[in-house]
Amino acid sequence: DEKKVTVRFLGGAKKVPLDNLRVTIRTHTGDWSVDQQKSLTDGKTDKDGRADFSLADGWYYVEIASDKEWPYLN
């Protein structure tokens, strides 16, 4: 049974929403060499820094990337 999950990314002291981040969800099996080879789903954050996904109960990795340089993303 899948549930709607919303992740939100905020940055800096003022907690500014980070828009247009590429968000990748990967299943967590405990073996990163396997998990990193295939993404489960991808999305982008909106102007409020949110991205919505439908996921079953479980463990996941969340990866973020951006074309824009953000001082708080390393």
N, C-alpha and C positions, 0 to 999 in steps of 0.2 A: 504494500500500500504506500503510495507516494504522498508526500506532504509538501505544501508550498513553503519554501525557505527563502528568507530575504537576508542578504548580507549588506552591510553598510560600511563604507570606508570614509573616515574623517581624518584630517591631517592638521598638524600644527597646534599651537597653543589655543587658537580660536576655533579649533575643530571644524575646519572648512571642509565641505563635502568634496570628495575627489571624483570628478566626472570623467567619463570616457576611459576608465580603466578596463583593460581586458582581464576578465576573471575566468580562470579555468578550475574546474572541479575534477579531482581524480579520486578514485576509490582507494581506500587505505587497506592494504592486505598485510602490512607489516614488512613487506619486501620492496623497498624504494626502487631497486633496480628494475622490478617488474612494473610497479605503479607509475613510474615516470614515463613509460612508453606509450600510454594510452590515456587520453582524457575522456571523462564521462560526459561532460557538457561544458559549454563555453557561454559567456555572456559579456555584456558591457554595463558599466555603471551609468546611471542617469544623472541629471543635474543635481540630484539630492545625494549622490554617492551610493545609490542602492542598485542591487542586481537581484533579480528573482529567479529561483530555480525550483523544480519539482524533484524531490529526492526521497528515496526510501530510507527507513531507519538504517543507520550504519555509521561508519567512520570514514572521513574524507580529508583530503588535502585541498587547500584553497590556495591557488597561486594568482598573483596579480602582476600585470605589466602595463606600461604606459608609453605612448609615443611622446608625451609631454614630460619634461623634466620636473619632478616634484622634489623639493629639498628633503622631505621626510621619507621618501622611498629609497631604500638601499638594497 
